[in-house]
Amino acid sequence: MGLRRNAFAAYEAWAPESGRLIEEARRYFPGGDTRMSAHFAPYPLFIESASGCRMRDADGHEIVDFMNNFTSLILGHANPAVVDAVSTQIATGSAYAAPTRNQLDLARLLTERVPSLEQLRFTSSGTEATLMTLRCARAATGKQRIMKMEGGYHGSYELAEVSLAPVPGLCGPLESPNAVPIDASFPDSVLNDAVICPYNQPELARALIARHADELAAVIVEPILGSTGMIPATTEFLLALREACSAHGVVLIFDEVITLRLGDGGAQALHGITPDLTAMGKIIGGGLPIGAFGGREELMRVFHPDEERPVMHASTFSGNPVSMAAGAAAMGQLDPQRFEQLNGLGATLREGVDAAFRVNGIRGQATGAGSLANLHLTDAPLRDARDSLAAATRAGSIVQAVHLGMLRRGIASAGRLMYCISTPMGAAEVELAVDALDDCLRELRPEIEREKPELLL
Ligand SMILES: Cc1ncc(COP(=O)(O)O)c(C=O)c1O
């Protein structure tokens, strides 16, 4: 395809030093990649340093970072208070295998803000956090199967990824989607454990929960479908999950690893719906590796050391004082006004994106909420991962061309065109991104006319 070839050629000419470094990386890592989500074709930029909302790459380009390590850097890079807190902690020891005061600081802050958290525990990643919520639910209910949403992502293990990409022909009927492996590593036992629920379909969800109630330990849901298009759940949908779980003795888990950045109390406070357990990560670590999970004391009791057989939760770096120090320093800077500013800029970004598509006569839109956005090359409504995946498939390499074209214009996003706002950003940075998109779409329009005329308005 000419469009893809041209996009790669322009990018490679613009970032030769990263191109040279990826050659060396290919000696050590399969395909030069040690983290799938941060890799993209033809190769990612090597970053040398960053401060605030700007990064410097190996070729010396200044890049405004709308990716923020997949939404985790809500204060941007190298926030001074976080740098101070981490430096102080590291200089006095990075891990003691003992409790520390700063665990209490972060625990206090989170339990005061997030409605569902009566008690919590720390982990080293969001992956471990969601995993431990599932173990908690199983131990507390004595049941085994887990309902997850089609298109939902909860970390790097099989059950957290089942049916992440609802491929047509494999994903089954919307009323009762198949549990589909996303690669060849999935054992059948994991697929059998999963019950897949369509997103944003309250009545179908109620029926599925009722049908499987006797075997379901938990329902886990992201209040915004983050990895498959930043599609917000409706309150009606989350309420249906809440009511059905309460009615049938199923533990409701909100995965707020991303959505905690929507406001002081996360998405649960905004919707006014309290889950039984909540998984967190990303922003609560101030840029360092972290996760946390918690909820009703009665459920969290399964981890109590005085229980006869407490649920095993260890992990060498759980609650390490450096992540605690960074997290407390970061979260302490966030208050309702800060969230309002971030969310206001997010709305401006989404409106600007919609306008850039319109002005250039190309079908497109931004989904998301608060400080989160995802660009899609369709003007049709997007309700779930089936919709967003179908749109991405139709758009083909245009998604890649927009991503690489934006990088060349100094704007970083995820390869799937996910953007988010950090506090060092202001109206000027959002305007830069929108202007860059406008310019990028203008450049691509003749190629879209030639290769994908159906995407023109
Ligand atoms: C909603 C959600 N849950 C869980 C995770 C896993 O978190 P981590 O990458 O810290 O393991 C992610 C990561 O992107 C996520 O987006």
Ligand as a Chemical Component Dictionary entry (heavy atoms), coordinates in Angstrom:
data_LIG
# 
_chem_comp.id                   LIG 
_chem_comp.type                 NON-POLYMER 
_chem_comp.pdbx_formal_charge   0 
_chem_comp.three_letter_code    LIG 
# 
loop_
_chem_comp_atom.comp_id 
_chem_comp_atom.atom_id 
_chem_comp_atom.alt_atom_id 
_chem_comp_atom.type_symbol 
_chem_comp_atom.charge 
_chem_comp_atom.model_Cartn_x 
_chem_comp_atom.model_Cartn_y 
_chem_comp_atom.model_Cartn_z 
_chem_comp_atom.pdbx_ordinal 
LIG C1 C1 C 0 -7.659 -0.905 32.602 1  
LIG C2 C2 C 0 -6.319 -1.520 32.866 2  
LIG N1 N1 N 0 -6.210 -2.453 33.820 3  
LIG C3 C3 C 0 -5.030 -3.020 34.122 4  
LIG C4 C4 C 0 -3.894 -2.669 33.463 5  
LIG C5 C5 C 0 -2.582 -3.314 33.811 6  
LIG O1 O1 O 0 -1.747 -2.421 34.475 7  
LIG P1 P1 P 0 -0.157 -2.620 34.428 8  
LIG O2 O2 O 0 0.266  -2.340 33.018 9  
LIG O3 O3 O 0 0.357  -1.625 35.430 10 
LIG O4 O4 O 0 0.128  -4.004 34.825 11 
LIG C6 C6 C 0 -3.942 -1.699 32.457 12 
LIG C7 C7 C 0 -2.730 -1.305 31.724 13 
LIG O5 O5 O 0 -2.748 -0.633 30.741 14 
LIG C8 C8 C 0 -5.198 -1.110 32.147 15 
LIG O6 O6 O 0 -5.313 -0.208 31.182 16 
# 
loop_
_chem_comp_bond.comp_id 
_chem_comp_bond.atom_id_1 
_chem_comp_bond.atom_id_2 
_chem_comp_bond.value_order 
_chem_comp_bond.pdbx_ordinal 
LIG C1 C2 SING 1  
LIG C2 N1 SING 2  
LIG C2 C8 DOUB 3  
LIG N1 C3 DOUB 4  
LIG C3 C4 SING 5  
LIG C4 C5 SING 6  
LIG C4 C6 DOUB 7  
LIG C5 O1 SING 8  
LIG O1 P1 SING 9  
LIG P1 O2 DOUB 10 
LIG P1 O3 SING 11 
LIG P1 O4 SING 12 
LIG C6 C7 SING 13 
LIG C6 C8 SING 14 
LIG C7 O5 DOUB 15 
LIG C8 O6 SING 16 
# 
